Amino acid sequence: MDSVLFFVGGFLTALAYLVIALATLWCGKNIVEKKKFKQENARLRELLAKNKVSTHELVAESGESAQRDQKLTELNTRQKEFDTVKSEFVSVAAHQLRTPLTGLKWILHSLSEEEFGKLNANYKKAIRQAESILQSTILLINDLLTVAWIEEGRFDYQFTKQHVEPLVRYALKKCLTHAKKKDISLVSKISRRLPLILADAEKIKIVLENLIENAIIYTASSGEVSVQVREHDGAILIEVTDNGIGIPEEQQRYIFSKFFRARNAVLFETSGSGLGLYTVKNIIEKHHGTISFESVEKSGTTFIITLPTGKSQISDETVATPQGKASTVLGT
């Protein structure tokens, strides 16, 4: 038993380093060259703005600018090729990791169920921790795969006529266990009559689960997370609100950037890939919708999604939801 646990611990440690290496490789940018070009172009704009450039200087600067533009174009081309190679590498590597991870997950499950023999309390605790680490690693690999598929143009969409309410309630149900575990009230308010939308149901579920789960993660125990759905200006409006840690004002501009996590989020919850909101924004834009947010640090955040009702494709058909218009407390 000791040897099994030692193997599991060593494997998880090596796997964590591998995943970090993949993410680091993917994040790598040719920053120095781009910064140099940016500084030179800023210098040219400054000279022109001050109107202190002679004709000879202007011609010289124009020539240098053309050369810089050509070099920048070449650099961007190389960068795109490099990004493509990185995405393909991450996609293949992450995909290949999922098979052994699945096997390891079942081994840990068997250990926790004492199929290999009785365990004392310390062993059980260690296995539960290993299962938690493994699950976090699997989620990270899934996030990496999703973003790789997005950037490779392989994140396929199947658009069909959809009712919004079942998608929202599915996401709420998926997140309910976590909300209960943290003693967080999960409240929903869905309007009674809503137009159909043209959407990929599975992708919208990803969006809703991500936003609700984030709201739960970054809200302290005994807090509240609410989801409101209504029609507004010919679109479906979905608002996910929490009274959690909020987003620092100076970092709000980066919130949809790949791998970005706000400083207070890192301190509040150390684990996280910083890929969720990047994926969410991409999905919403593919649906010709919008996503925005309002946030005050230490007070909470509201993410606001608008999805077109697709009335041009779906006519003016609306459906009455069985539950009617009501507020429902799902978790306390």
N, C-alpha and C positions, 0 to 999 in steps of 0.2 A: 504493500500500500504506500509506503514512504517513497518508493521508487516511482510509482505512478504519479503521485503528487509532484515529485521533483521534476519529472518529465513535463507535466502539464505547466508548471510554473515557468520552466525554462522556455518552453514553446511559446507561451504567451508573451514573455519578455522579448524574445527574438522577433515575434510577430509585431509587437508594438513598435520596435525600432524600424522594421521594414516599412510599416505603414507611414511612420514619420518621414522616412527617407523618400517615399513616393510623393508625399505631400510637398516636401521641401523641393524636390526636383521639379514638380509641377509649378511651384510658385516662382521658380528662378526667372529673373528678368535681366535683360542687358541694360541695367539702369545707368551705368557710367556713361556709355555712348549717347544714350538718349538725353541725359542731363546736359552733356556737353553741347549737343545741338540746340537744346532749349535755351541755354545761356547765350549762345551766339546769336540766335534769332531775337532774343530779348534785347541784346545790345544793338542790333540793327534797328529794331522798332524805336528804341530810345533815341538814337541818333536822328532818325527821320522825324520823330515827334518834336524834337528841339529845333528842327530846321537849321542845323549847323553842318550839313553835309554839302560839300562842294560837288559840282558835276562829276569831276574826276573821282572823288570818293564814292559818290553814289553809284557810278558805273562799276567801280571796283567792288563795292559792297554787293551790288546786284550779281556780279559774276560769282562772288563767294557764296551768295545766297543760293544761286542756281546749283552750284556744286554741293552745297549742304543739302539742298532738297533732293538731289540725285542720291547722295549718300544715305539720306534718311529713308528714301524709298527703298533702296537696296537693303537697308537695315530692317525695315518693316517686313519686307519680303522674306528675309532670312528668319525673322522672328516668327512669322506665321508658319513657315515650314517647321521651325523648331517646336512651336506650340502643337502643331499637328502630330509630330513624332511623339511629343510628351503625352498627349492625350491618348494616342494609340497604345503607348507603352503602359500607361496607368490602367487603361481599360483591360488590356490583356493580363497584366499582373494582378489586378484586383479580382478579375474573373477567376483566375487560377487559384487564388487564395480561398475562394468561397467553398470549394469542395472539401479541403482538409478542415476548414473551420466547422463545416456542418458535421463532419465526423467527430471532431473534438467536442462539439456541443452535445452530441448523443453520449459520448463517453462520460462527460461530466454529469449529464442527466442520470445515467446509469449508476454512477458513483453516489450521487445524492439520494437515489432511491434504494441504496444499499444492496444492489444486485450482485456486487462482488464481495459482500460481507458487511458485517456491522461496522459502523463508524462511531467514534466518540464525538463529543460536542465540538472539540477543536477542529477535527477533520471536516465536519459538516460546515462549520463556519468558513473554513478555508475554501471549500468547494463552492459554496455560495458566492464568495468573493470572486473566485475564478470565473464562475458563470456570468457574473455581472460585468467583469472586464471583457470577457469574450463577446457578450452581447453588444457592448459599446464598440468593440472593434468591428463586429459585423455591420453595425449601423454606419460606421465611418466608411467601410469599404463600399457599402451600398451607395452612400453619398458620393464617393469618388467615381463610382461607375456611372451614376446618374449624370453628373456634371461632364464626364468624358463623353457620354452619349450625346448630351446636348451640344457640346462643342464640335463633335464629329458629324452632327446633323442626323444622328441615328435614334433620337428620342421621338419615336413615332407617335402620331396622334390619330385617334379614331373618333371623329366628331359625330355625335348623334343627339337627337332631341332628349333633353334631360329635365327632370324635376329637381329643383335645388334642395328642397327639404330633406329627401332621403340621403343625399350626399352629406349634408350638414349633420344629420342625426347619426350617421355612420361614424363620422369623425369624432363626435361627442362621446359616443359609446366606446370607441377605441381608447380615448383619453381618460375615461371615467375612473379606471382603477388607480391611475397615477394621482388624479385629483383627490380621491378618497384617502390615499396613502399620506398625502400632505395636508389633509383636512382643509381642502380648498373647495369652496362652493362653485359648481359649474352650472351656469344659468343660461338658458336659451330663450329667445323670443323671436318667433318666426311668423311673419304675416300670413293671413289665411289664404289669400288668393295671390298667386305669383305666376308670371308668364314663364313659359318654358325657355330654356337656354340651349344653344347649340354648343356642346362641350364634350370633352373626353372625360368621362366619369372618373376613371382611375386617377387621372392627373389632378382633377379638382379635389379628390380625396387627399392626395399628397399635400396639396396647398393647405387645406383646412386642418389636417392632422398636424402639420408643421407649425402653423400659427397658434393653434390651441395648445399644443404640447409646449411650445416656447413660452406661452403665457403662464402655464402651470409651473414650468421649471424656474422662471425668474420672478415668481411671486412667493412671498414668505408664507409659512403655514398659517391657516385660518384666514387667508385672503379670499378674493373672489375673481373669477374669470367669467365673462359674459360673451355670448355670441348673439348678435341681432341680425336678422335678415328681412329685408323689405324691398319694395320697388321704389325707385327714385329716378325721375327724369328719364324714363324709358329704359332703365337698366336695373339689374339686380344689385343691391347694395348689401355687402356683408361686412359687419364690424366685429372685430375680436378685441375685447377690452380687458385689461387687467389692472390691478392696483399694486403692481410689483415695483421693481427697482428702477424702471424707466431707462432712457438712453441719454447719455450726456450730450448736451447741445452741440458741443464742438466736434462730436464724432458721428452725428446723425447723417452727415453726407455720405459716409462710407458704409452704411448699414446693409446695402444690397451688394456690396463688393464680395468677390470670392475670397473665402478664408478669413474674412474680417469678423472679429468679436470685440465688442466694446469693453473697455477696461473694467467697468464695474461688473459686467457679465462674467468675465474671466475670474474675478475675485469671488463672485457669488456661487458660480458653478464651474469648476475647473475643466470638466470634460465638455467637448463640443467641437465640431469641425469648422463652423463658420461657413458652411455650404448651403444650409437650408434656405435662407432668404434669397440667396442667389438663384437657386432652383425655382423657388416660388415666383419670383419676378419674371423669370423666363417663361414659366407656364402661363401665367396670367397674360403676358404680352402676346403669346401664341393664340390666346383666346380673344385677342383684340380688346382686352380689358385694361384696367389700371389698378395699381396698388400704391397706396401712400400711407403715411402714419402721422400720428400726433403723440408726442411724448414729453414728459417732464421727469427729470431725474428724481428718484425717490418717491414719485407719486404714481407712476404707471404709464401705460402705453395703449394706444388704440391703433390697430392696423385696419385699413379701409380698402376693401376690394370692390370694384365695379365690374360687372360682366354684362355685355350687351345681351338683350333678350332675344336677338335674332328674329325679330318679328318679320323682317323682310323674307326670311327663309321659312319661318314657322307660322306665318300669318299672325292673327291676333289671338290665337288660342291661349286660354288660361285655364288653370285647374285649381280646384279647391282642395286644400290639404285636409286630410281627415281630422287632424287635431284641432284645427281652427286657430285663431289667434290667441296665444297664451304664453305666459312665462312659466318655465319649468325649471325647477331646481333639481339638477341631476346628481350632485354630490355635495355632501356637507361634512 
